[in-house]
Amino acid sequence: MEARAYLKNARIAPRKVQIVLDLIRGKDVETAMAILKHTPKSACEYLEKLLKSAVANAENNFGMDKNNLYVSECFVCPGPIMKRIMPRDHGRAFRILKRTSHVTLVVKEKE
C-alpha cells in the first residue's frame, strides 16, 4: 500500500528541489525528516511539510504504521513559468523566468 502527497505550483525552481529529493529518496521517514531539518536548502521547508502530509495520509487514510514507512518515490515536474520583464539600458527589456514546481512524494510500508 502507498500514500501520496502533492505540492502544486511551489514558487521554487525544479532544479533546486531535485537536489534535495535525491537526498531523501529510499530513506525511512525518520531519517528523511532529519535530513530535511539539517540541510540548508530553501526547498527543505516545502519538502518537510510535504513529507509530514504524506505520513498523515498514510496513517489516517490507509491505517499504516508510521514507524514502518519509507520514501519510495519522489519526483519534481516543472509547473507554469511566470514571465517578468527587467528594464535594461537604452530602452531594452530582458525577460526573467520565474519557475514553479509540482512535487510528488510517495511513502510505502516496509514488509
N, CA, C and O atoms as a Tinker XYZ file with bonds, in Angstrom:
   444  protein
     1  N      0.843000   -1.180000    0.000000    73     2
     2  CA     0.000000    0.000000    0.000000    64     1     3
     3  C      0.887000    1.241000    0.000000    63     2     4     5
     4  O      1.977000    1.228000    0.572000    81     3
     5  N      0.430000    2.294000   -0.629000    73     3     6
     6  CA     1.205000    3.528000   -0.679000    64     5     7
     7  C      0.309000    4.726000   -0.431000    63     6     8     9
     8  O     -0.892000    4.690000   -0.697000    81     7
     9  N      0.913000    5.790000    0.082000    73     7    10
    10  CA     0.205000    7.047000    0.308000    64     9    11
    11  C      0.980000    8.149000   -0.397000    63    10    12    13
    12  O      2.210000    8.179000   -0.369000    81    11
    13  N      0.241000    9.053000   -1.029000    73    11    14
    14  CA     0.872000   10.112000   -1.804000    64    13    15
    15  C      0.519000   11.478000   -1.227000    63    14    16    17
    16  O     -0.499000   11.660000   -0.559000    81    15
    17  N      1.404000   12.427000   -1.517000    73    15    18
    18  CA     1.135000   13.829000   -1.208000    64    17    19
    19  C      1.677000   14.657000   -2.365000    63    18    20    21
    20  O      2.740000   14.359000   -2.910000    81    19
    21  N      0.937000   15.698000   -2.733000    73    19    22
    22  CA     1.315000   16.535000   -3.869000    64    21    23
    23  C      1.498000   17.975000   -3.413000    63    22    24    25
    24  O      0.809000   18.449000   -2.509000    81    23
    25  N      2.429000   18.655000   -4.048000    73    23    26
    26  CA     2.610000   20.084000   -3.854000    64    25    27
    27  C      2.598000   20.711000   -5.234000    63    26    28    29
    28  O      3.483000   20.449000   -6.049000    81    27
    29  N      1.614000   21.525000   -5.495000    73    27    30
    30  CA     1.451000   22.130000   -6.821000    64    29    31
    31  C      1.834000   23.604000   -6.786000    63    30    32    33
    32  O      1.594000   24.299000   -5.799000    81    31
    33  N      2.430000   24.064000   -7.873000    73    31    34
    34  CA     2.758000   25.473000   -8.080000    64    33    35
    35  C      3.628000   26.071000   -6.983000    63    34    36    37
    36  O      3.426000   27.221000   -6.593000    81    35
    37  N      4.592000   25.306000   -6.481000    73    35    38
    38  CA     5.522000   25.832000   -5.479000    64    37    39
    39  C      6.443000   26.841000   -6.151000    63    38    40    41
    40  O      6.961000   26.576000   -7.236000    81    39
    41  N      6.656000   27.999000   -5.519000    73    39    42
    42  CA     7.443000   29.057000   -6.138000    64    41    43
    43  C      8.947000   28.821000   -5.917000    63    42    44    45
    44  O      9.631000   29.628000   -5.288000    81    43
    45  N      9.430000   27.724000   -6.437000    73    43    46
    46  CA    10.849000   27.394000   -6.374000    64    45    47
    47  C     11.178000   26.611000   -7.640000    63    46    48    49
    48  O     10.353000   25.840000   -8.131000    81    47
    49  N     12.365000   26.807000   -8.158000    73    47    50
    50  CA    12.749000   26.166000   -9.407000    64    49    51
    51  C     12.908000   24.651000   -9.209000    63    50    52    53
    52  O     13.391000   24.218000   -8.162000    81    51
    53  N     12.512000   23.850000  -10.189000    73    51    54
    54  CA    12.614000   22.392000  -10.058000    64    53    55
    55  C     14.042000   21.893000   -9.837000    63    54    56    57
    56  O     14.244000   20.885000   -9.160000    81    55
    57  N     15.022000   22.578000  -10.394000    73    55    58
    58  CA    16.425000   22.162000  -10.205000    64    57    59
    59  C     16.824000   22.177000   -8.736000    63    58    60    61
    60  O     17.554000   21.302000   -8.271000    81    59
    61  N     16.337000   23.181000   -8.011000    73    59    62
    62  CA    16.685000   23.315000   -6.598000    64    61    63
    63  C     16.004000   22.236000   -5.756000    63    62    64    65
    64  O     16.569000   21.754000   -4.775000    81    63
    65  N     14.781000   21.860000   -6.151000    73    63    66
    66  CA    14.047000   20.832000   -5.411000    64    65    67
    67  C     14.662000   19.458000   -5.670000    63    66    68    69
    68  O     14.751000   18.634000   -4.759000    81    67
    69  N     15.088000   19.210000   -6.914000    73    67    70
    70  CA    15.626000   17.903000   -7.299000    64    69    71
    71  C     16.848000   17.518000   -6.472000    63    70    72    73
    72  O     17.032000   16.346000   -6.144000    81    71
    73  N     17.680000   18.496000   -6.135000    73    71    74
    74  CA    18.884000   18.235000   -5.341000    64    73    75
    75  C     18.512000   17.633000   -3.990000    63    74    76    77
    76  O     19.143000   16.677000   -3.538000    81    75
    77  N     17.489000   18.191000   -3.346000    73    75    78
    78  CA    17.083000   17.720000   -2.012000    64    77    79
    79  C     16.332000   16.393000   -2.108000    63    78    80    81
    80  O     16.482000   15.530000   -1.244000    81    79
    81  N     15.525000   16.230000   -3.156000    73    79    82
    82  CA    14.787000   14.971000   -3.316000    64    81    83
    83  C     15.737000   13.787000   -3.472000    63    82    84    85
    84  O     15.448000   12.693000   -2.989000    81    83
    85  N     16.863000   13.999000   -4.142000    73    83    86
    86  CA    17.840000   12.926000   -4.305000    64    85    87
    87  C     18.421000   12.479000   -2.964000    63    86    88    89
    88  O     18.840000   11.331000   -2.814000    81    87
    89  N     18.442000   13.396000   -1.989000    73    87    90
    90  CA    18.979000   13.051000   -0.660000    64    89    91
    91  C     18.049000   12.129000    0.123000    63    90    92    93
    92  O     18.519000   11.283000    0.883000    81    91
    93  N     16.727000   12.279000   -0.053000    73    91    94
    94  CA    15.785000   11.535000    0.802000    64    93    95
    95  C     15.170000   10.319000    0.126000    63    94    96    97
    96  O     14.494000    9.533000    0.790000    81    95
    97  N     15.380000   10.138000   -1.172000    73    95    98
    98  CA    14.757000    9.018000   -1.888000    64    97    99
    99  C     15.258000    7.687000   -1.329000    63    98   100   101
   100  O     16.465000    7.470000   -1.228000    81    99
   101  N     14.331000    6.797000   -0.965000    73    99   102
   102  CA    14.675000    5.474000   -0.455000    64   101   103
   103  C     14.937000    5.410000    1.035000    63   102   104   105
   104  O     15.125000    4.317000    1.570000    81   103
   105  N     14.956000    6.531000    1.720000    73   103   106
   106  CA    15.228000    6.555000    3.164000    64   105   107
   107  C     13.926000    6.351000    3.945000    63   106   108   109
   108  O     12.834000    6.611000    3.440000    81   107
   109  N     14.068000    5.877000    5.191000    73   107   110
   110  CA    12.876000    5.763000    6.024000    64   109   111
   111  C     12.466000    7.171000    6.474000    63   110   112   113
   112  O     13.248000    8.116000    6.369000    81   111
   113  N     11.247000    7.297000    6.968000    73   111   114
   114  CA    10.654000    8.613000    7.221000    64   113   115
   115  C     11.440000    9.393000    8.275000    63   114   116   117
   116  O     11.656000   10.594000    8.117000    81   115
   117  N     11.867000    8.730000    9.338000    73   115   118
   118  CA    12.599000    9.430000   10.403000    64   117   119
   119  C     13.918000    9.992000    9.879000    63   118   120   121
   120  O     14.267000   11.135000   10.173000    81   119
   121  N     14.649000    9.194000    9.107000    73   119   122
   122  CA    15.923000    9.647000    8.542000    64   121   123
   123  C     15.695000   10.783000    7.551000    63   122   124   125
   124  O     16.434000   11.767000    7.549000    81   123
   125  N     14.681000   10.648000    6.718000    73   123   126
   126  CA    14.372000   11.683000    5.735000    64   125   127
   127  C     14.014000   13.003000    6.426000    63   126   128   129
   128  O     14.427000   14.074000    5.980000    81   127
   129  N     13.254000   12.922000    7.502000    73   127   130
   130  CA    12.876000   14.127000    8.230000    64   129   131
   131  C     14.106000   14.794000    8.854000    63   130   132   133
   132  O     14.219000   16.020000    8.852000    81   131
   133  N     15.018000   13.989000    9.383000    73   131   134
   134  CA    16.244000   14.536000    9.969000    64   133   135
   135  C     17.110000   15.198000    8.895000    63   134   136   137
   136  O     17.700000   16.252000    9.132000    81   135
   137  N     17.184000   14.577000    7.714000    73   135   138
   138  CA    17.959000   15.161000    6.611000    64   137   139
   139  C     17.356000   16.506000    6.209000    63   138   140   141
   140  O     18.085000   17.474000    5.992000    81   139
   141  N     16.031000   16.569000    6.111000    73   139   142
   142  CA    15.380000   17.813000    5.702000    64   141   143
   143  C     15.551000   18.917000    6.742000    63   142   144   145
   144  O     15.686000   20.088000    6.389000    81   143
   145  N     15.545000   18.548000    8.016000    73   143   146
   146  CA    15.707000   19.554000    9.067000    64   145   147
   147  C     17.108000   20.154000    9.075000    63   146   148   149
   148  O     17.275000   21.327000    9.407000    81   147
   149  N     18.124000   19.357000    8.710000    73   147   150
   150  CA    19.514000   19.792000    8.859000    64   149   151
   151  C     20.196000   20.153000    7.549000    63   150   152   153
   152  O     21.402000   20.397000    7.537000    81   151
   153  N     19.460000   20.193000    6.453000    73   151   154
   154  CA    20.047000   20.575000    5.171000    64   153   155
   155  C     19.721000   22.037000    4.900000    63   154   156   157
   156  O     18.549000   22.415000    4.910000    81   155
   157  N     20.737000   22.868000    4.658000    73   155   158
   158  CA    20.483000   24.301000    4.470000    64   157   159
   159  C     20.098000   24.655000    3.033000    63   158   160   161
   160  O     20.827000   25.376000    2.352000    81   159
   161  N     18.965000   24.152000    2.579000    73   159   162
   162  CA    18.449000   24.465000    1.244000    64   161   163
   163  C     17.038000   25.019000    1.399000    63   162   164   165
   164  O     16.310000   24.629000    2.312000    81   163
   165  N     16.655000   25.927000    0.506000    73   163   166
   166  CA    15.340000   26.546000    0.617000    64   165   167
   167  C     14.211000   25.555000    0.320000    63   166   168   169
   168  O     13.089000   25.735000    0.795000    81   167
   169  N     14.499000   24.518000   -0.457000    73   167   170
   170  CA    13.476000   23.525000   -0.791000    64   169   171
   171  C     13.095000   22.663000    0.411000    63   170   172   173
   172  O     12.035000   22.037000    0.402000    81   171
   173  N     13.924000   22.618000    1.429000    73   171   174
   174  CA    13.671000   21.741000    2.577000    64   173   175
   175  C     12.396000   22.119000    3.325000    63   174   176   177
   176  O     11.711000   21.242000    3.852000    81   175
   177  N     12.068000   23.403000    3.378000    73   175   178
   178  CA    10.836000   23.823000    4.062000    64   177   179
   179  C      9.612000   23.228000    3.377000    63   178   180   181
   180  O      8.725000   22.682000    4.034000    81   179
   181  N      9.570000   23.337000    2.054000    73   179   182
   182  CA     8.453000   22.776000    1.294000    64   181   183
   183  C      8.373000   21.259000    1.474000    63   182   184   185
   184  O      7.294000   20.710000    1.697000    81   183
   185  N      9.528000   20.586000    1.374000    73   183   186
   186  CA     9.545000   19.125000    1.381000    64   185   187
   187  C      9.265000   18.549000    2.764000    63   186   188   189
   188  O      8.683000   17.470000    2.879000    81   187
   189  N      9.672000   19.252000    3.807000    73   187   190
   190  CA     9.392000   18.786000    5.163000    64   189   191
   191  C      7.881000   18.769000    5.415000    63   190   192   193
   192  O      7.343000   17.820000    5.984000    81   191
   193  N      7.215000   19.833000    4.982000    73   191   194
   194  CA     5.763000   19.921000    5.124000    64   193   195
   195  C      5.071000   18.850000    4.285000    63   194   196   197
   196  O      4.083000   18.254000    4.714000    81   195
   197  N      5.602000   18.610000    3.081000    73   195   198
   198  CA     5.021000   17.614000    2.187000    64   197   199
   199  C      5.188000   16.201000    2.753000    63   198   200   201
   200  O      4.277000   15.380000    2.650000    81   199
   201  N      6.346000   15.920000    3.347000    73   199   202
   202  CA     6.593000   14.603000    3.945000    64   201   203
   203  C      5.648000   14.366000    5.123000    63   202   204   205
   204  O      5.111000   13.269000    5.276000    81   203
   205  N      5.445000   15.381000    5.946000    73   203   206
   206  CA     4.502000   15.256000    7.059000    64   205   207
   207  C      3.095000   14.961000    6.547000    63   206   208   209
   208  O      2.359000   14.174000    7.143000    81   207
   209  N      2.731000   15.598000    5.441000    73   207   210
   210  CA     1.412000   15.382000    4.855000    64   209   211
   211  C      1.264000   13.957000    4.340000    63   210   212   213
   212  O      0.223000   13.329000    4.535000    81   211
   213  N      2.305000   13.443000    3.681000    73   211   214
   214  CA     2.263000   12.074000    3.157000    64   213   215
   215  C      2.153000   11.057000    4.294000    63   214   216   217
   216  O      1.425000   10.071000    4.181000    81   215
   217  N      2.873000   11.299000    5.379000    73   215   218
   218  CA     2.815000   10.395000    6.535000    64   217   219
   219  C      1.422000   10.439000    7.169000    63   218   220   221
   220  O      0.878000    9.403000    7.550000    81   219
   221  N      0.853000   11.631000    7.279000    73   219   222
   222  CA    -0.502000   11.764000    7.835000    64   221   223
   223  C     -1.523000   11.065000    6.945000    63   222   224   225
   224  O     -2.450000   10.431000    7.448000    81   223
   225  N     -1.360000   11.177000    5.618000    73   223   226
   226  CA    -2.253000   10.472000    4.701000    64   225   227
   227  C     -2.157000    8.966000    4.904000    63   226   228   229
   228  O     -3.171000    8.267000    4.899000    81   227
   229  N     -0.928000    8.466000    5.085000    73   227   230
   230  CA    -0.720000    7.030000    5.268000    64   229   231
   231  C     -1.383000    6.537000    6.552000    63   230   232   233
   232  O     -2.027000    5.488000    6.567000    81   231
   233  N     -1.220000    7.302000    7.624000    73   231   234
   234  CA    -1.777000    6.893000    8.916000    64   233   235
   235  C     -3.306000    6.969000    8.931000    63   234   236   237
   236  O     -3.980000    6.019000    9.328000    81   235
   237  N     -3.841000    8.107000    8.495000    73   235   238
   238  CA    -5.277000    8.346000    8.637000    64   237   239
   239  C     -6.113000    7.669000    7.563000    63   238   240   241
   240  O     -7.195000    7.160000    7.858000    81   239
   241  N     -5.636000    7.653000    6.327000    73   239   242
   242  CA    -6.456000    7.113000    5.240000    64   241   243
   243  C     -6.266000    5.613000    5.023000    63   242   244   245
   244  O     -7.197000    4.922000    4.611000    81   243
   245  N     -5.057000    5.107000    5.301000    73   243   246
   246  CA    -4.763000    3.710000    4.994000    64   245   247
   247  C     -4.389000    2.883000    6.220000    63   246   248   249
   248  O     -4.163000    1.680000    6.091000    81   247
   249  N     -4.316000    3.488000    7.402000    73   247   250
   250  CA    -4.031000    2.764000    8.635000    64   249   251
   251  C     -2.641000    2.160000    8.689000    63   250   252   253
   252  O     -2.446000    1.125000    9.326000    81   251
   253  N     -1.683000    2.775000    8.044000    73   251   254
   254  CA    -0.305000    2.258000    8.069000    64   253   255
   255  C      0.392000    2.683000    9.350000    63   254   256   257
   256  O     -0.003000    3.654000    9.996000    81   255
   257  N      1.441000    1.936000    9.711000    73   255   258
   258  CA     2.231000    2.245000   10.900000    64   257   259
   259  C      3.323000    3.246000   10.521000    63   258   260   261
   260  O      4.070000    3.022000    9.568000    81   259
   261  N      3.413000    4.342000   11.261000    73   259   262
   262  CA     4.366000    5.411000   10.957000    64   261   263
   263  C      5.813000    4.930000   11.030000    63   262   264   265
   264  O      6.665000    5.426000   10.293000    81   263
   265  N      6.096000    3.981000   11.900000    73   263   266
   266  CA     7.471000    3.516000   12.097000    64   265   267
   267  C      7.976000    2.649000   10.942000    63   266   268   269
   268  O      9.185000    2.481000   10.788000    81   267
   269  N      7.080000    2.102000   10.133000    73   267   270
   270  CA     7.486000    1.229000    9.030000    64   269   271
   271  C      7.484000    1.917000    7.669000    63   270   272   273
   272  O      7.670000    1.261000    6.645000    81   271
   273  N      7.275000    3.230000    7.649000    73   271   274
   274  CA     7.175000    3.938000    6.376000    64   273   275
   275  C      8.545000    4.360000    5.856000    63   274   276   277
   276  O      9.462000    4.647000    6.625000    81   275
   277  N      8.657000    4.389000    4.524000    73   275   278
   278  CA     9.860000    4.915000    3.869000    64   277   279
   279  C      9.456000    5.664000    2.603000    63   278   280   281
   280  O      8.376000    5.440000    2.056000    81   279
   281  N     10.326000    6.549000    2.146000    73   279   282
   282  CA    10.067000    7.342000    0.944000    64   281   283
   283  C     10.391000    6.464000   -0.260000    63   282   284   285
   284  O     11.560000    6.268000   -0.594000    81   283
   285  N      9.360000    5.939000   -0.907000    73   283   286
   286  CA     9.591000    5.010000   -2.008000    64   285   287
   287  C      9.798000    5.736000   -3.325000    63   286   288   289
   288  O     10.535000    5.266000   -4.191000    81   287
   289  N      9.157000    6.867000   -3.474000    73   287   290
   290  CA     9.207000    7.571000   -4.751000    64   289   291
   291  C      9.053000    9.064000   -4.484000    63   290   292   293
   292  O      8.212000    9.471000   -3.682000    81   291
   293  N      9.856000    9.870000   -5.150000    73   291   294
   294  CA     9.691000   11.320000   -5.065000    64   293   295
   295  C     10.267000   11.940000   -6.328000    63   294   296   297
   296  O     11.370000   11.607000   -6.760000    81   295
   297  N      9.499000   12.842000   -6.905000    73   295   298
   298  CA     9.971000   13.493000   -8.125000    64   297   299
   299  C      9.354000   14.878000   -8.242000    63   298   300   301
   300  O      8.365000   15.200000   -7.584000    81   299
   301  N      9.970000   15.689000   -9.102000    73   299   302
   302  CA     9.503000   17.046000   -9.331000    64   301   303
   303  C      9.326000   17.260000  -10.825000    63   302   304   305
   304  O     10.136000   16.808000  -11.633000    81   303
   305  N      8.245000   17.962000  -11.180000    73   303   306
   306  CA     7.970000   18.319000  -12.570000    64   305   307
   307  C      7.871000   19.842000  -12.633000    63   306   308   309
   308  O      7.457000   20.475000  -11.662000    81   307
   309  N      8.246000   20.432000  -13.762000    73   307   310
   310  CA     8.117000   21.890000  -13.867000    64   309   311
   311  C      6.654000   22.312000  -13.953000    63   310   312   313
   312  O      5.853000   21.678000  -14.639000    81   311
   313  N      6.320000   23.386000  -13.250000    73   311   314
   314  CA     4.988000   23.947000  -13.300000    64   313   315
   315  C      4.958000   25.115000  -14.278000    63   314   316   317
   316  O      5.873000   25.275000  -15.085000    81   315
   317  N      3.920000   25.922000  -14.210000    73   315   318
   318  CA     3.849000   27.081000  -15.101000    64   317   319
   319  C      4.963000   28.079000  -14.799000    63   318   320   321
   320  O      5.367000   28.241000  -13.647000    81   319
   321  N      5.450000   28.738000  -15.832000    73   319   322
   322  CA     6.538000   29.696000  -15.688000    64   321   323
   323  C      5.954000   31.110000  -15.777000    63   322   324   325
   324  O      5.252000   31.450000  -16.730000    81   323
   325  N      6.260000   31.918000  -14.768000    73   323   326
   326  CA     5.812000   33.316000  -14.792000    64   325   327
   327  C      6.875000   34.131000  -15.517000    63   326   328   329
   328  O      8.058000   34.059000  -15.183000    81   327
   329  N      6.455000   34.894000  -16.494000    73   327   330
   330  CA     7.385000   35.689000  -17.284000    64   329   331
   331  C      7.331000   37.132000  -16.814000    63   330   332   333
   332  O      6.264000   37.743000  -16.769000    81   331
   333  N      8.480000   37.665000  -16.468000    73   331   334
   334  CA     8.592000   39.042000  -15.997000    64   333   335
   335  C      9.612000   39.780000  -16.857000    63   334   336   337
   336  O     10.426000   39.160000  -17.541000    81   335
   337  N      9.559000   41.097000  -16.817000    73   335   338
   338  CA    10.456000   41.929000  -17.610000    64   337   339
   339  C     11.357000   42.732000  -16.680000    63   338   340   341
   340  O     10.894000   43.324000  -15.705000    81   339
   341  N     12.659000   42.743000  -16.999000    73   339   342
   342  CA    13.620000   43.562000  -16.271000    64   341   343
   343  C     14.103000   44.673000  -17.208000    63   342   344   345
   344  O     14.734000   44.383000  -18.224000    81   343
   345  N     13.818000   45.938000  -16.883000    73   343   346
   346  CA    14.268000   47.021000  -17.755000    64   345   347
   347  C     15.793000   47.114000  -17.787000    63   346   348   349
   348  O     16.455000   46.990000  -16.757000    81   347
   349  N     16.335000   47.332000  -18.974000    73   347   350
   350  CA    17.776000   47.479000  -19.147000    64   349   351
   351  C     18.063000   48.822000  -19.825000    63   350   352   353
   352  O     17.147000   49.589000  -20.124000    81   351
   353  N     19.317000   49.083000  -20.054000    73   351   354
   354  CA    19.680000   50.373000  -20.633000    64   353   355
   355  C     19.247000   50.498000  -22.100000    63   354   356   357
   356  O     18.996000   49.495000  -22.768000    81   355
   357  N     19.165000   51.716000  -22.583000    73   355   358
   358  CA    18.782000   52.048000  -23.959000    64   357   359
   359  C     17.389000   51.533000  -24.313000    63   358   360   361
   360  O     17.134000   51.209000  -25.473000    81   359
   361  N     16.485000   51.451000  -23.338000    73   359   362
   362  CA    15.111000   51.065000  -23.612000    64   361   363
   363  C     14.893000   49.588000  -23.873000    63   362   364   365
   364  O     13.815000   49.195000  -24.319000    81   363
   365  N     15.891000   48.765000  -23.605000    73   363   366
   366  CA    15.736000   47.322000  -23.823000    64   365   367
   367  C     14.965000   46.707000  -22.652000    63   366   368   369
   368  O     14.800000   47.322000  -21.599000    81   367
   369  N     14.505000   45.488000  -22.869000    73   367   370
   370  CA    13.817000   44.752000  -21.808000    64   369   371
   371  C     14.309000   43.311000  -21.831000    63   370   372   373
   372  O     14.202000   42.633000  -22.853000    81   371
   373  N     14.847000   42.841000  -20.709000    73   371   374
   374  CA    15.289000   41.455000  -20.598000    64   373   375
   375  C     14.210000   40.664000  -19.890000    63   374   376   377
   376  O     13.564000   41.161000  -18.967000    81   375
   377  N     14.021000   39.435000  -20.326000    73   375   378
   378  CA    12.987000   38.581000  -19.750000    64   377   379
   379  C     13.546000   37.812000  -18.562000    63   378   380   381
   380  O     14.660000   37.290000  -18.606000    81   379
   381  N     12.750000   37.753000  -17.501000    73   379   382
   382  CA    13.080000   36.940000  -16.327000    64   381   383
   383  C     12.035000   35.841000  -16.243000    63   382   384   385
   384  O     10.838000   36.117000  -16.324000    81   383
   385  N     12.474000   34.598000  -16.082000    73   383   386
   386  CA    11.573000   33.455000  -15.969000    64   385   387
   387  C     11.528000   33.009000  -14.507000    63   386   388   389
   388  O     12.525000   32.540000  -13.959000    81   387
   389  N     10.377000   33.160000  -13.895000    73   387   390
   390  CA    10.212000   32.705000  -12.507000    64   389   391
   391  C      9.559000   31.335000  -12.563000    63   390   392   393
   392  O      8.374000   31.209000  -12.870000    81   391
   393  N     10.338000   30.321000  -12.266000    73   391   394
   394  CA     9.897000   28.939000  -12.439000    64   393   395
   395  C      9.150000   28.438000  -11.211000    63   394   396   397
   396  O      9.403000   28.872000  -10.088000    81   395
   397  N      8.219000   27.509000  -11.452000    73   395   398
   398  CA     7.473000   26.874000  -10.369000    64   397   399
   399  C      7.606000   25.359000  -10.504000    63   398   400   401
   400  O      8.055000   24.852000  -11.532000    81   399
   401  N      7.210000   24.648000   -9.452000    73   399   402
   402  CA     7.395000   23.203000   -9.399000    64   401   403
   403  C      6.125000   22.500000   -8.955000    63   402   404   405
   404  O      5.337000   23.038000   -8.177000    81   403
   405  N      5.939000   21.285000   -9.465000    73   403   406
   406  CA     4.935000   20.349000   -8.966000    64   405   407
   407  C      5.718000   19.174000   -8.365000    63   406   408   409
   408  O      6.442000   18.485000   -9.083000    81   407
   409  N      5.579000   18.942000   -7.059000    73   407   410
   410  CA     6.334000   17.895000   -6.365000    64   409   411
   411  C      5.378000   16.785000   -5.947000    63   410   412   413
   412  O      4.285000   17.050000   -5.447000    81   411
   413  N      5.800000   15.537000   -6.158000    73   411   414
   414  CA     5.037000   14.368000   -5.720000    64   413   415
   415  C      5.919000   13.532000   -4.805000    63   414   416   417
   416  O      7.077000   13.260000   -5.124000    81   415
   417  N      5.368000   13.129000   -3.671000    73   415   418
   418  CA     6.111000   12.315000   -2.703000    64   417   419
   419  C      5.243000   11.117000   -2.323000    63   418   420   421
   420  O      4.082000   11.277000   -1.949000    81   419
   421  N      5.815000    9.914000   -2.422000    73   419   422
   422  CA     5.088000    8.676000   -2.141000    64   421   423
   423  C      5.787000    7.934000   -1.008000    63   422   424   425
   424  O      7.000000    7.727000   -1.051000    81   423
   425  N      5.024000    7.536000   -0.001000    73   423   426
   426  CA     5.572000    6.700000    1.071000    64   425   427
   427  C      4.910000    5.329000    1.039000    63   426   428   429
   428  O      3.716000    5.204000    0.768000    81   427
   429  N      5.704000    4.309000    1.320000    73   427   430
   430  CA     5.204000    2.930000    1.379000    64   429   431
   431  C      5.600000    2.328000    2.718000    63   430   432   433
   432  O      6.454000    2.844000    3.439000    81   431
   433  N      4.938000    1.204000    3.019000    73   431   434
   434  CA     5.226000    0.492000    4.266000    64   433   435
   435  C      6.195000   -0.655000    3.979000    63   434   436   437
   436  O      6.041000   -1.392000    3.005000    81   435
   437  N      7.208000   -0.787000    4.863000    73   435   438
   438  CA     8.150000   -1.900000    4.714000    64   437   439
   439  C      7.442000   -3.214000    5.012000    63   438   440   441
   440  O      6.491000   -3.260000    5.792000    81   439
   441  N      7.917000   -4.276000    4.384000    73   439   442
   442  CA     7.269000   -5.570000    4.592000    64   441   443
   443  C      8.084000   -6.470000    5.488000    63   442   444
   444  O      7.678000   -7.599000    5.763000    81   443
